[in-house]
Amino acid sequence: MNDQVEISIIIISYNTRDLIATCLDSIVGINDCSKEIFVVDNASTDGSVDFIRSNYPSVHLIHNEKNRGFATANNQALQLSRGRYIVLLNPDGEFLPSTFGAMISFMDANPHIGLAGVKMINPDGSPQESYSHEYPGNKLASHEISRLKGSIAWVLGASMIIRSDIMKNLGGFDETFFIYGEDQDLCLRIRKAGYEIGYIDTAIIVHLGAQSERETTTADVWRKKIIAEYTFYRKHYLPATVEKITRGDFMKARWRIMTLSLLIPFYKDKSEAEEKLVKYRITLQTISQIRHDDSQGRI
């Protein structure tokens, strides 16, 4: 395994046997570039490992005995990869034909781009949000992340292409992030290294979304996302800025809990309001726990 290939595709799987075939079928048969495919399975219990091993012998399968998270699992495959480019893809994604060619052509033509996202669509063809011009907490921290190249802040980690040498020089993903936030962190680190983040609208994937967390409660998903945001804040922003963000989030959560609790009885459809109420309660609980851990010296 010493010969370089054009792209190394890395897929992280967790109980997605019902999805992985569609994902891999959209990749395996593409012959317009040299490639290798890695699937890192994070301790699935649905037969995913045996299914992949039996039906896709060309795939480099890494089977973890425990769920090591998205960032760590990607880094496992990154260490073995031989591609000029690293392509990340969620198992609920499906590449459309010619996508690889469009990705490689774009990156070859734009050496100032270190990482690029692709156009993501729903199964019905409607567009999904694929990138953002702002980072979490950006309004209070704009002076700390100014003078970065390019206008795109980050792209969704469900599918992206990265220059392998940059990715490896940066040490891959920051494994402090278990799930969520690692894509924002990586994009910011790449911009700090002097590169821009790009977007390739001619490279398209069909993306179902949120499939790796479909067995997770709404409350637990929100908790993970909030923890990831605060991990990002603490890494990239000054302590004073983090405190401003924390106070703002705390006050907003308290206010929204109060107003929603009063107004929910008057909603015809209470489900959306109840979901928001869960979100703000979890926000309040998680921030309070973070502050407590701070006071105990645990963070």
HELIX and SHEET records of a PDB file:
HELIX    1   1 ARG A   17  VAL A   28  1                                  12    
HELIX    2   2 SER A   48  ASN A   55  1                                   8    
HELIX    3   3 PHE A   70  LEU A   78  1                                   9    
HELIX    4   4 THR A   99  ALA A  109  1                                  11    
HELIX    5   5 ASN A  138  ALA A  141  1                                   4    
HELIX    6   6 SER A  142  GLU A  144  5                                   3    
HELIX    7   7 SER A  164  ASN A  169  1                                   6    
HELIX    8   8 GLU A  182  LYS A  192  1                                  11    
HELIX    9   9 THR A  218  HIS A  236  1                                  19    
HELIX   10  10 PRO A  239  LEU A  263  1                                  25    
HELIX   11  11 ILE A  264  PHE A  266  5                                   3    
HELIX   12  12 SER A  271  SER A  295  1                                  25    
SHEET    1   A 8 HIS A  60  ASN A  64  0                                        
SHEET    2   A 8 LYS A  35  ASN A  42  1                                        
SHEET    3   A 8 VAL A   5  SER A  13  1                                        
SHEET    4   A 8 GLY A  83  LEU A  89  1                                        
SHEET    5   A 8 SER A 159  ARG A 163 -1                                        
SHEET    6   A 8 ILE A 113  ILE A 121 -1                                        
SHEET    7   A 8 GLU A 196  HIS A 207  1                                        
SHEET    8   A 8 GLY A  93  PHE A  95 -1                                        
SHEET    1   B 2 TYR A 131  SER A 132  0                                        
SHEET    2   B 2 TRP A 154  VAL A 155 -1                                        
END                                                                             
